[in-house]
């Protein structure tokens, strides 16, 4: 089980950092003519969605476990 600090950092990475990095890569690579910018941006987006899904499932399990332990 992960602690709250780890969860918060991973959530920040999934929700804010990776999508922002994806757009930055796509834009900068396009301006400079560096190849594979869209592919790298898409990959970062997919990783962000995957991480968000895993963290969402973890949050649901955490809340369900807490609800059971309070009874």
C-alpha positions, 0 to 999 in steps of 0.5 A: 500500500502506498502512502499519501505522499507517494499517491499525491506525487504520482497523481500530480505527475499523471494529471499535470506534469505528463500532459504538460510535458507532452504538449511541450514536446509536441510544440518544441519538436515541431518548431525545431523540426525534430522527428517523432514529436507527435509520437513521443507526445502521444506516448506520454499521453498514454502513460498519463492515462494509464497512471491516472487509471491505476491511481483512480482504482487505488483511490476507490479501493482505499475508500472502500477499505476505509468504509469497511473498517469503520463498520 
